[in-house]
Amino acid sequence: MALDRPLVRYPEPIMGSVVELRCPPEREAQAFARLRELERRWSRFRADSDISRLNSAQGNPVRVHRDTVTLLRQLARAQQATNGAFDPTMLRPLVDLGYSTSRCHDEHRAPTPMPISRPVQSLTGVMIGPDEGADHQLVAIPRGLLVDPGGLGKGLAADLVADELMQAGAAGVMVNVGGDLRVAGVGEHGPGWRIAIETPDGSASLGSVVLLDGGVATSSTRKRTWRAGGRDLHHLLDPATQQPSTNRVVGCTVISSSAVWSEAFTKVAFVRPPDEAMAVYESQGLAALLVTETGQELRSSTWKVFDR
């Protein structure tokens, strides 16, 4: 049995990214609408989003949607699991470096609203009110903390939409939000989903992998770039220096059980030396492919399970 469904691309960027779907045709509009809904709640480029309102509240409680509570919990979990390699509190240095508007040229977004901040490096102080069965909960983040979901928001969006489509009765789905991809159920060629892996600049292929159910995410220093102060910059910051990563890795792809987990762990490759990053992937049992600035490709031992 195979899933005979065309690949459908949304005509406009969502979360600053190209979005593609494979799902039942009658569910496509629902899936795209859901992704745009999550963008409205999570985008740091919208002054009315839950994330921007939390950042501007200066420690005061804010009523946010349950989706945003889920996001905050995933951000905290990812920060802890990666020992801070994924750091969602890097908004101030990102904006100071010039990443104040979306790097997607097809989008017209206002600059990120930036209240006064101070260094706060952990989400452990986020206070979440009790779930009273409504769609919203009260949340307070520490005064001075600025949250940026970054790519993890894209991964979580892919996971949520894929899960919701499967729960609605789809036989199989693929949701790709700018390289954060989730597959589930029957694939387009049978039981598995074949996913192409691109070079860090997206100009060529590094081969393909096959997943039955899970997530793939790729991060690269060759995308979302800009020039400021005479320097070529990218969006992947090292939390230790609050500057763009300068280690030898220019691209990292991780395969795991979910797009959100894959996205979080790609960041390890940009803040650790390649050998240390590979040790992390081996200890976590994650399939990972690292590409260095010289074109060297490093694969964790689990990668061969998916490589085709």
N, C-alpha and C positions, 0 to 999 in steps of 0.2 A: 504493500500500500504506500502511495506517495501523496504528498499534498500538492494538488494542482492549483496553485494560487500565484498570480503574478506579483512581482515586486512592485510596490507602489511607493512613490516618493512624494512627500508633501511639497507643495509649490513654494513655500516660504520657509526660512530657517525657524526652528524651534530651539530654545535654549542656545541660540547662536550657532546652531548646527544643522546639517542636512539630516533629515529623518526619513527612514525607510521602514516599510512594513510588509510582512507576508501574513495575512490572516483572512478569514472569510470576508468576502466583499461587503456583506451587510454590516460588518463590524468596523470597517475602516474609518468611517466618519466619527464613530464613537471613540475609537482609539486616538485619532488625531486631536479631537476635542479635549480628551483627557490630558494629553501631553501639553496642550496649550494652557489648560487649567493649572497644571503643576508649574509651568513656567510663570504664570501670573502670581503664584503664591511664593515662589522660591527665588525669582530673579533679583540679583543685587542691582540691576540696571533699572528697576521700576521702583519709584518712590512709594507706591501703594502696596508693594508685596509684603507678605508676612516677614520676610527676612529683613527688608529695609526698615519696616516699622519696629522690629526688635532692636536693630542696630541703633535706631534713633531714640529709643525709649530711655536710655541712660539708667538702666537698672529697674525701671518701673514695669509692672506686669502688663502684658499685652495679650489680648485674646486672638489666638491664631487657629487655623484649621488643623484638624487632626493629622492631615498629610504632613504638615510642617513639624508637628511633634514627632512623627515617624522619622522625618529627615534629621532632626536634631539628635535623636537617639542613635541613628546610624552614623552621623558625623562623630559623635563622642566615641562610639564603639570602634570606628575605623582609626581614630587618633590613638586610642589606647592600644589597639592590636598591632599597629605599625610602629609603636614606640615614638610617635610624633613625626614620623616621616611624612605621613599625611597630616597636614595641619590646617584646619579650617579657620584659623584666626589670623591669616596672613593678608587680610584685606587692606589694612593701612599701607604696608610696604608695597603691595601691588599697585594701589592707586598712586602712591608717591613716585613709583617708577614709570607711571604713564598709562597704566591699564585701568583707566577710569571709565571708558566706554567699550562697548562690545567690539571685539576684533573682527566680527563678521561684517563684511562690507555691504551686505544686502540688508542689514538691519539699521534702523534709525532709533537708537536708544538714548535716553538722557544719561548724563554722567552719573556714576554711582553716588547716591547721597552719602556724605561723609561727616558725621558728627565728630566732636573731639573724642579722641581715644587715648588709651595708655596701654603699655604692653601687658597683655593677658594671654597666656599660652595654653590654656586648658578649658575644656567645656564642662569640667566636673562641677562647676558652680552654677550651672543652669538649673533653674527651679521650674518643675512642671507640675501644675495643679492636678488634682484627681480627675479621672475620667468619669464624668457624670452621665454618659450615654448620649451626649450631644456631639455635633460635628466640630465643636470648638473647645479649646482648653486654654486656661491662663498659663502663660509662660513668662518668666523673667530671666534675663541673662545678666551677668555681673556688669556693673557700670564700667564702661571703658572697653568691654569686649565687643569686637566686631566680627560677625560670622560671614564667611563666604563659602557656600556649598561647593563651588568649583565643579569639577567633573563628576564628583560623587552624586550630585543632583541628577545629572544625566543618566548615570548608571541606575540609580534608584528609580527614576521615572521609567526606564526600560523594564526593570523588574516588575514594578507595580502594574504597568499596562499589560505585560505578557501574562502575569498571573490572573488579572481580571478577565482577559480574553479567554484563557483556558477555563476559568470558572463559569464563563458564560456559554461554554459548550464547544469552543473551537477544538478541532482535532490537532492542530499544530499552529504555532505562531513564531514569528521572528520580529523583534523590535530593535531597531538600530538608531540610536541617538548620537550622531557624531562620533561613531567608533566605539561607543559603549553599547554592547549588543547582548541581547538575551534571546535564547531559543528554548522552546519547549514543545513536547508532543511530536507528532509525525512531521518529518522533514520534507523538503521539496523533491527529494529523490528516494525517499524511503524512510527507514528508521532514524537516520542521522541527518544533521545539518552540516553542509560543507561551507566553511567560512574562509574567505581569502584574507591573508595577512599581508599588509602593505609595508613598504619601506617607510622610514620615518617621515620623508617628505611627500609620501603618497604617489610617487612617480612610477613605481614598479611593484612587482609582487615578490614576496619572500616564500611563497608556497601557500598551502592551505591546511586547515585542521578540520576535523569532524567531531561534532558534539551531539550527544543524544539529548541532553537537557543541561543548561548551564549558561554561564556568562563569559564574555570575552571583552577586554578593554585594552586600548592602546593609548599611551601618552607619548608625546614627542616634543622635543625642543625646536623642531623645524616648522611647527605650526603655531598660530596665535603669537606671532612675533611683531615687534615694532622697533623703531629706532628713536632714542632719546639721549640727549647729552653726549652725542657722538658715539653712542654704544648701540650695538644690536642686542636686543633683549628678548626674552621669552617669558612665559607665564609660570614656569615650574620653578618655584623658589625653594631654596634650602632654608628651613626654619632656623638653623644655627646662625646664618649670616643675613637672612632676610633679603638675599639677592638671588638672581637667577642661578640655577645650578650650573656648576662649571666642571663637574666630573666628566669622565670620558663617554658616558652613555648619552645617546641622542634619541633613542627610542626604546620602549619597553611594552610588550604585550603579555598579559596575564590571563590565564584561563582558570575559572573556579566555578563554584556552584551558583554564583549570581554575578550580575554585571556590577553591582555596587561593591562587592568584595574584590572583584578583579580590579576595578578602578582604584580603590584605596591602595592596593598593594603594588600597582605600577609605580607609585611615588617612591617606594623604597629604592628603586634603581637609580634615582636622581640625587639622592642624599647620602648614599653609601658607595664606597668603591665597588666595582663590579663583582669582585670575588666575595665580598661581604654580603652584597645583595643576593647573589646566588645561594649563599649559605642560608639566608632567611627563607628563600623560596623552597629550598630542600627541606628545611626544618618544618615548614608549613605544608609540605606536600603539594605545592602549587606548580602548575605548568607555566613556565615563563621563558620568554625569548627577549634577550637584550641585544641591541645593536649599538656598537661604539662609533665614535667619530671617524675611525679608520675603516669602517665597514665590517668589522669583526662581528660575528653572530655567536652569542652564547646562549645555550639552552639548558634548562634544568632537566633532571633525569625523567621527570614526569611528562615532559613535552612529547616524548615519543609515543605516548599512549594516544595522543590526538593527531599527530602529524600524519599527513597523507600526501 
